[in-house]
Amino acid sequence: MSCLFDSVSKFTTNCSSSRLRSMVSDYLRSDPLYWDDLKFSDVFQMYSPDDVHFCTNINDYVVKMGLQSTWGGAIEIQAICNLFNISVRVHVLRNRGNVITFLPTAPQSSEPKHCIDISWNGFHFEPCCSSNPSIITS
């Protein structure tokens, strides 16, 4: 499993980490507007051919993201925001607690319904404490 999906699933009702991964993969596969402003080569040029995340096109990336062994990152956090109309604050622990806030960007999105907080130490995501752990329903 991926620590990102494990962390976000802690804020859900009846949505396991693997189900969340499946929903995100389906979203990435089915929403062409999500990729409109991204140049695939710009996003993935940092990976070498022997890296698990190396892909030559979006379809390959989506297939790999569906695998339980593939870790998630910013692309998947943004997809989660769009899917559930929530914001996600990522507390970057190695940068003295800087916070990166992701907001829904889908055309149909309104003010985010909720905000969840997760931390990232440069290698691993963890859920932060929440007063309302079940804010995402699937």
Helices and strands as residue ranges (DSSP letters): H 3-9, E 12-13, H 17-30, G 32-35, H 40-44, H 58-65, H 74-84, E 87-92, G 93-95, E 98-102, E 115-120, E 125-127, E 136-137
